[in-house]
């Protein structure tokens, strides 16, 4: 079995900055997408900072599960938990911006059978998902964003 390759951390961070820049420079017209076929979509999640309460935004991959949006709390597959996830745990109410507009959501971790089912959905989109997740010292949270 071949080892799944990840780009260097500096490249991942640079790609995030370019993506955010594209979104901001286009006033939100570019940079988001809907899930289609074997591709996940991209949304912009804004959640209050856990210390400051100031809005913090991040662009995330997602899949749909009925009315819910589902994403993974990974930090470029690095060890630390992503700040947006820690913020969402402290302040579960957030706003998701999709290609068709803004949606108020409440975030929570998927657990048990639900987590297994949703993880399997992500595995269909990325054959290397388990190998990437094994690089992290903790279990990658599957995050459910429910409409509120």
Buried (B, 14 or more C-beta within 10 A) or exposed (E): EEEBEBEEEEEBEEEEEEBBEEBEEEEEEEBBBBBEEEEBBBBBBBBBBBEEEEEBBBBBBBBBBEEBBBBBBBBBBBEEBBBBBBBBBEBBEBBBBBEEEEBEBBBBBBEEEBBEEBBEBBEEBBEBBEBBBEEBEEEBBBBBBBEE
